[in-house]
């Protein structure tokens, strides 16, 4: 889809409503957003583990940050089913859309106060994807292998017309890291470096965020 057409969709009432749903579920939270296929190459398991480690090492961010992960459930491979089972063990809650709003179901004996990682398994339509990205503060991509992941480009496009700049954290193994020059590149298998990058993104000043984000502004096609 051409960038101008994507911007028109981003400005639509449908996308704005989806963004409001996310914001209402996580009021006053800093939202890390992920959008990945539920397989072993997505890097979601190390993503979840690193996010937990970060909050353990930096307790001052506990209760202030959440990771909202939308994923496309893989259908067929035994390995994918194993990955899905592990993701359920690592996540704190399952998100779902019901009666026009987002709701969550606690997992693994957690409480609302201890929930930091929210995972949605339902297929996300374009408006829902863009709504999450528009509501989020930081994109978190930890793919272990991905030719040209279009989700980070959607994240950048989704910010059109917003008053604040956002941060893209992308895997060095994703082709988009060589295109989105203002992104923070990470090795998804290096937990320590991931945690350092999380804090860097959270502490980044508005001027640096704006400069970096402008380097990633799309001028060509983005995903449907």
N, C-alpha and C positions, 0 to 999 in steps of 0.2 A: 504494500500500500504506500503511495507517495506520502512524503512527510506532511504536506499541507492537508491532505485528507485525514491523516492520523490526528493532526492537531484539532481538526473539526470534531472528530470523535471525542477527543480528550475534553473538549469544552462542552460536550453534550450534557443534558440533565441526567441521563442514565449513569454516566461515569461519576458525575458529582454526587449522586445519591449513593453510589457504591463507596466512594471515598468517605462520605459522612458515616456510613455504617461502620467502617473500620475505626474511624476516630471516636465514635460513640462507644464502641466496645473497649477501646484502650485510651480513655481520656487522660491527658497530661503525661502520656508515655512517649518515650523515644522509640520509634518503630523501625526495627531491622526487617527487611522484606526479602523473601526468597521465592523463586518460581522455577521449579525443576521437575524433571521426570524422576519417578521413584525407581531408580536402578543404581547399580553399583558405581556407575561413572558420574553420577550427579554430585558426589561428595557431601551428601546431606548428613551422613552419620558423623564424619569429622566436623562438619559445621555445627551440629547440635552439641557435640562433645566440647568443642572449643568455646562455644557460647556459655555453656555451664561452667567451664574452667575459668572463663573471664569473670563471671559474676562471683565465683568463689574467691578469686584473687583480688577482685576489686569490689568488695561488698557495698561500697558507696553508690554503686549503680544498681544494686538489687532493688526491685520495686520501681525503678525508673525506666528500665529498658525491657522490651519484649522482642522476641523473634517470631514473626508471623510467616509461616512457610506454606505456600500453596504447592501441591505436587500432583502430578498426573500418575495415577496408579498404573504400574506396568501390568500387563495381562498375559501371562503365558509362561515365562521362564521360571524355573524353580529357584534360580538365584535371585530373581526379582522378588519372589515371595519371601525369601529369607531377609532381604534388605527391608521389605515392608514391615516384617515382624520386629526387626531391630529398631526401626524408626519409631514404631509404637512404644517401644520400651524407653526410648530416649526422650520422646515428646512428653510434655506435661498435660496437654489437652488437645482434643479434636475439635476443630471448627466445622460448623455447618451453617447453611443458609435456610432459615425457616420463617415463614410469615413476614417476609420483607425485612428481616434483620439477621445479623450474625449472632450465633450462639455458640457456646462451647461446652464440651463434656470432659470432665476431669479424667485423667488416666493415672495409673500406677499409684493410687492412694494419695494423690496430691490434694491441695486445698487452693482456693482462689489466690490466697496470699503467696503461695509458693510456685505459682504457674508463671513460667517465663518463656516457654517454647510452645507455640500454638501451631498445629498442623492441620491443613485442610486437604482431604483426599478427593472431594468432589471435583469434577471437571470445572475449571474456571472459564467462563466465557470472556470474550474480549473486554466487555465493560467492567467485569469483575477484576480482571487482571490490571487494567488501567486504574481502576478505583483504588486497589491496594497500593499500586505504585505511587499514585498521587498523594495518598495519605501517609506514605512511609517517609522516613527521614534518611535512611541508609539502605542501599541495595547490597545484598550479600550473596555473591556467586562463588561457590567453591567447587565447581565442576573439575573432575579429574581428567576429562578428555571431552572436548567439544570444539567442533570446527569453527562455526560462527554462531554463537548463541545470540539470538535476537532479543532475549528478555532485557538485557541491560540497555539496549537501544529504546525499547518500549518504556523503560523506567525514565530515561532522559526525556523522551517525548512527552510523557505524562506530566512533567513539571511545567509545561508551557503555561505561562500566565500566573504562576504562583509567586508569592512575594519573597520566599526564602530559597536559597540554593541547597541542594542535597549532595550526598556523597555516594559514589559508586565504589564498592570493593569487589574486585573481580579476580578470578583465578588466572594465574600466569599460563595455565594450560588451555585457556579459552581463547579463540581467535579474536574475540572482541577486545581483549586486553591490549592488542596492538593497534586498535583503532580508536578506542576511548582513551586518549592520551592523558586526560585529567584524572583517570581512575587510580585508586590505590591497588596495586598488584600484590597478590599474595600466593604463597604455596599452601594449598589446602591441607597438606600433610604436616605442616609445621605449626603445632598448637601454640607454641610460645609466640611465634611471629604473628599468628592470627590475633591473639589476645592484645598484642602491642598495637596492631592495626585498628582493632575495635576502639581502643582508647584514643588513638590518634584521630579517628573519625569523629568521635564524640567531643573531643577538645578543639577540633579545627575551627578557626575563626571564620566569620562570615565572608571576609574578603578573599581568603584562600579558597573557600568552598565555591564562591562565585567564579573565580578565575579558573579553577579546575573544571567546574561544570561546563563552562563555555567551551572548553577544549573538546568536550564530548557531545556538544549539541549536534544532532543529526541534520544533514543537508540532503540526504538521499533516501532511498526506500527503507521502510521498517516493516515489521511483521504485520500480518493480518489480524 
